Amino acid sequence: MGLFDVHAHLTHPKLLPKVDALLDNARAAGVSTIISNGLNPADNERVRALAARSDLVQPAYGFYPVDTVLAEMVRRNIDYPRDDEPVEAAEGIAWVRKNASDGIAVGEIGLDGYWVPEELWQQQEDAFRELVAIALEVDKPIIIHTRKREAHCFEVLKEMGATRVNWHCFGGRGKLARRIAERGHYLRMPANARKNAGFTRMVQTLPKERVLLETDCPYLSPDRSVDNEPAFVRGTAEFFAESWGTSLEAVTAQLSSNFRELFRAEP
């Protein structure tokens, strides 16, 4: 039993050069598992390499929603900040299909209506459906990223029969969050939950059996002057304890049970 981070980007250019120190910090904070999420084939390979050399890191192989249509966005001169060169949707999906069984989850995948223009939404959804189908075929949980398209993403997942789902960085309405939890999906709480009214409300109202911890590091730091890192999940767990009126040990036990239920692995 230990704390965990179900959504980290340890291969981000800001973090990878100092990743060994971050892993040491995480261990010192009581973190026993970090799921590093891949964004595209190149990033998935970096995640694979990191997981191979650290027993603290579990790989999740994904194809970021924007990346699934990024090649087309480039062709149309639609601006988007990126670290890796774009790949065609078929190439990214093929990578996940070949390697999905080797990861702890498929993710992050989903629908993004913030960066992606509406004329590419169907193309993005087609890729998303293929990726969900792959996760179902290999019986892996799905880690979802969705922005501005939460309700439709939920409908697609219901239609396809996906039940082992974790919603990363959920920014939709509280009513939809409760429907997602009622469906048996999980929602994670980030390290800045204490400072965000929407996340605070979810901590207070969602079933204890349907929440998890994440950082999305280097993003969503509780202190905007520093990069987020996996060690910061301890502060979120302490916030759970305060909100639930219980001990950190009881919170850790509940969240560890949630992790085991979704990932079928020890945290």
C-alpha positions as semicolon CSV with decimal commas, in nm:
position;residue;x (nm);y (nm);z (nm)
1;M;0,000;0,000;0,000
2;G;0,138;0,337;-0,098
3;L;0,067;0,666;-0,265
4;F;0,071;0,688;-0,643
5;D;0,053;0,924;-0,938
6;V;-0,167;0,787;-1,217
7;H;-0,082;1,061;-1,466
8;A;0,267;1,205;-1,499
9;H;0,479;1,323;-1,790
10;L;0,823;1,235;-1,663
11;T;0,953;1,241;-2,021
12;H;0,860;1,607;-2,066
13;P;1,165;1,814;-2,169
14;K;1,142;2,007;-1,842
15;L;1,152;1,693;-1,628
16;L;1,353;1,426;-1,805
17;P;1,695;1,590;-1,737
18;K;1,622;1,580;-1,360
19;V;1,408;1,266;-1,349
20;D;1,633;1,074;-1,108
21;A;1,600;1,349;-0,848
22;L;1,223;1,355;-0,900
23;L;1,203;0,981;-0,844
24;D;1,404;1,016;-0,523
25;N;1,166;1,290;-0,408
26;A;0,869;1,069;-0,484
27;R;1,006;0,777;-0,282
28;A;1,075;1,009;0,010
29;A;0,711;1,127;-0,003
30;G;0,580;0,771;0,014
31;V;0,499;0,732;-0,356
32;S;0,538;0,372;-0,473
33;T;0,398;0,392;-0,828
34;I;0,409;0,659;-1,100
35;I;0,228;0,602;-1,428
36;S;0,407;0,798;-1,699
37;N;0,173;0,865;-1,990
38;G;0,296;0,871;-2,350
39;L;0,169;1,117;-2,608
40;N;0,284;0,975;-2,944
41;P;0,522;0,705;-3,074
42;A;0,840;0,902;-2,993
43;D;0,721;0,988;-2,644
44;N;0,595;0,633;-2,587
45;E;0,946;0,507;-2,659
46;R;1,088;0,748;-2,401
47;V;0,831;0,627;-2,150
48;R;0,923;0,266;-2,224
49;A;1,294;0,337;-2,170
50;L;1,230;0,516;-1,841
51;A;1,007;0,240;-1,707
52;A;1,269;-0,019;-1,799
53;R;1,523;0,140;-1,567
54;S;1,300;0,238;-1,273
55;D;1,078;0,008;-1,068
56;L;0,885;0,316;-0,960
57;V;0,758;0,392;-1,312
58;Q;0,480;0,208;-1,495
59;P;0,425;0,291;-1,864
60;A;0,096;0,393;-2,021
61;Y;0,112;0,408;-2,399
62;G;-0,111;0,658;-2,569
63;F;-0,175;0,894;-2,855
64;Y;-0,266;1,240;-2,734
65;P;-0,595;1,369;-2,880
66;V;-0,432;1,665;-3,052
67;D;-0,150;1,446;-3,184
68;T;-0,401;1,222;-3,365
69;V;-0,481;1,511;-3,600
70;L;-0,160;1,711;-3,567
71;A;-0,026;1,614;-3,909
72;E;-0,342;1,751;-4,067
73;M;-0,328;2,065;-3,852
74;V;0,027;2,127;-3,976
75;R;-0,087;2,084;-4,337
76;R;-0,358;2,343;-4,273
77;N;-0,116;2,582;-4,098
78;I;-0,308;2,558;-3,770
79;D;-0,071;2,661;-3,491
80;Y;-0,008;2,431;-3,195
81;P;0,294;2,418;-2,958
82;R;0,466;2,079;-2,984
83;D;0,785;1,900;-2,886
84;D;0,778;1,604;-3,128
85;E;0,724;1,600;-3,502
86;P;0,370;1,504;-3,603
87;V;0,288;1,154;-3,720
88;E;-0,007;1,039;-3,924
89;A;-0,299;0,895;-3,728
90;A;-0,251;0,549;-3,875
91;E;0,113;0,538;-3,759
92;G;0,033;0,645;-3,404
93;I;-0,257;0,403;-3,373
94;A;-0,045;0,120;-3,513
95;W;0,222;0,186;-3,248
96;V;-0,034;0,162;-2,968
97;R;-0,189;-0,151;-3,119
98;K;0,150;-0,323;-3,132
99;N;0,256;-0,229;-2,779
100;A;-0,059;-0,175;-2,572
101;S;-0,040;-0,511;-2,397
102;D;0,301;-0,415;-2,250
103;G;0,172;-0,111;-2,061
104;I;-0,036;-0,077;-1,747
105;A;-0,295;0,130;-1,939
106;V;-0,378;0,288;-2,273
107;G;-0,347;0,662;-2,240
108;E;-0,362;0,932;-2,262
109;I;-0,628;0,931;-2,532
110;G;-0,952;1,121;-2,582
111;L;-1,119;1,418;-2,749
112;D;-0,991;1,775;-2,742
113;G;-1,202;2,063;-2,867
114;Y;-0,982;2,336;-2,726
115;W;-0,685;2,312;-2,964
116;V;-0,849;2,111;-3,241
117;P;-1,084;2,298;-3,477
118;E;-1,433;2,160;-3,523
119;E;-1,371;2,057;-3,884
120;L;-1,125;1,796;-3,754
121;W;-1,340;1,662;-3,472
122;Q;-1,468;1,364;-3,666
123;Q;-1,118;1,264;-3,771
124;Q;-1,008;1,291;-3,409
125;E;-1,307;1,084;-3,292
126;D;-1,236;0,813;-3,548
127;A;-0,884;0,776;-3,405
128;F;-1,017;0,781;-3,050
129;R;-1,261;0,501;-3,124
130;E;-0,982;0,288;-3,267
131;L;-0,770;0,345;-2,958
132;V;-1,058;0,259;-2,723
133;A;-1,115;-0,059;-2,922
134;I;-0,748;-0,152;-2,878
135;A;-0,773;-0,103;-2,501
136;L;-1,082;-0,321;-2,488
137;E;-0,915;-0,591;-2,698
138;V;-0,612;-0,616;-2,468
139;D;-0,821;-0,559;-2,152
140;K;-0,635;-0,250;-2,034
141;P;-0,779;0,051;-1,849
142;I;-0,809;0,376;-2,040
143;I;-0,669;0,711;-1,928
144;I;-0,879;0,989;-2,077
145;H;-0,783;1,343;-2,172
146;T;-1,075;1,551;-2,290
147;R;-1,121;1,925;-2,310
148;K;-1,441;2,101;-2,414
149;R;-1,583;1,765;-2,530
150;E;-1,638;1,584;-2,201
151;A;-2,004;1,494;-2,251
152;H;-1,953;1,353;-2,600
153;C;-1,646;1,162;-2,489
154;F;-1,855;1,002;-2,213
155;E;-2,122;0,902;-2,465
156;V;-1,863;0,736;-2,690
157;L;-1,717;0,541;-2,399
158;K;-2,063;0,424;-2,292
159;E;-2,152;0,325;-2,647
160;M;-1,833;0,120;-2,680
161;G;-1,879;-0,048;-2,343
162;A;-1,565;0,089;-2,176
163;T;-1,585;0,047;-1,799
164;R;-1,223;0,057;-1,678
165;V;-1,169;0,429;-1,732
166;N;-0,980;0,705;-1,549
167;W;-1,064;1,066;-1,638
168;H;-0,753;1,283;-1,621
169;C;-0,782;1,657;-1,559
170;F;-1,162;1,654;-1,581
171;G;-1,285;2,008;-1,633
172;G;-1,653;1,944;-1,703
173;R;-1,956;2,015;-1,487
174;G;-2,000;1,855;-1,147
175;K;-2,323;1,687;-1,256
176;L;-2,140;1,509;-1,539
177;A;-1,859;1,411;-1,299
178;R;-2,116;1,242;-1,077
179;R;-2,267;1,059;-1,376
180;I;-1,919;0,942;-1,473
181;A;-1,861;0,812;-1,121
182;E;-2,200;0,640;-1,120
183;R;-2,095;0,463;-1,439
184;G;-1,804;0,312;-1,245
185;H;-1,535;0,531;-1,400
186;Y;-1,268;0,704;-1,191
187;L;-1,178;1,071;-1,169
188;R;-0,839;1,185;-1,050
189;M;-0,762;1,481;-0,831
190;P;-0,455;1,693;-0,919
191;A;-0,197;1,844;-0,688
192;N;-0,363;2,187;-0,712
193;A;-0,702;2,055;-0,596
194;R;-0,683;2,257;-0,274
195;K;-0,658;2,581;-0,475
196;N;-0,922;2,506;-0,742
197;A;-1,287;2,541;-0,645
198;G;-1,407;2,286;-0,901
199;F;-1,159;2,020;-0,792
200;T;-1,226;2,095;-0,424
201;R;-1,596;2,040;-0,483
202;M;-1,527;1,705;-0,650
203;V;-1,311;1,596;-0,356
204;Q;-1,601;1,678;-0,125
205;T;-1,884;1,526;-0,330
206;L;-1,759;1,233;-0,540
207;P;-1,776;0,880;-0,396
208;K;-1,454;0,788;-0,216
209;E;-1,445;0,469;-0,422
210;R;-1,413;0,662;-0,749
211;V;-1,121;0,901;-0,700
212;L;-0,748;0,872;-0,765
213;L;-0,434;1,087;-0,736
214;E;-0,241;1,249;-1,020
215;T;-0,009;1,539;-1,090
216;D;-0,003;1,580;-1,470
217;C;0,350;1,701;-1,399
218;P;0,504;1,934;-1,493
219;Y;0,163;2,101;-1,518
220;L;-0,100;2,187;-1,252
221;S;0,149;2,250;-0,973
222;P;0,015;2,364;-0,636
223;D;0,288;2,628;-0,654
224;R;0,299;2,801;-0,991
225;S;0,659;2,906;-0,935
226;V;0,783;2,544;-0,952
227;D;0,721;2,251;-1,184
228;N;0,479;1,992;-1,057
229;E;0,627;1,654;-0,964
230;P;0,496;1,316;-0,839
231;A;0,600;1,381;-0,476
232;F;0,324;1,643;-0,461
233;V;0,049;1,379;-0,455
234;R;0,116;1,353;-0,083
235;G;-0,026;1,702;-0,036
236;T;-0,338;1,600;-0,229
237;A;-0,381;1,292;-0,011
238;E;-0,351;1,513;0,298
239;F;-0,622;1,737;0,151
240;F;-0,843;1,430;0,108
241;A;-0,787;1,346;0,475
242;E;-0,889;1,697;0,580
243;S;-1,195;1,697;0,352
244;W;-1,310;1,351;0,457
245;G;-1,236;1,402;0,825
246;T;-1,009;1,100;0,848
247;S;-0,642;1,005;0,866
248;L;-0,382;1,000;0,591
249;E;-0,347;0,625;0,653
250;A;-0,719;0,571;0,591
251;V;-0,705;0,781;0,274
252;T;-0,404;0,587;0,148
253;A;-0,585;0,258;0,211
254;Q;-0,896;0,375;0,023
255;L;-0,704;0,515;-0,271
256;S;-0,483;0,205;-0,291
257;S;-0,800;-0,005;-0,312
258;N;-0,928;0,217;-0,593
259;F;-0,598;0,179;-0,779
260;R;-0,607;-0,200;-0,749
261;E;-0,966;-0,212;-0,872
262;L;-0,890;-0,012;-1,187
263;F;-0,539;-0,122;-1,278
264;R;-0,547;-0,476;-1,131
265;A;-0,206;-0,410;-0,982
266;E;-0,061;-0,299;-0,651
267;P;0,010;0,074;-0,621
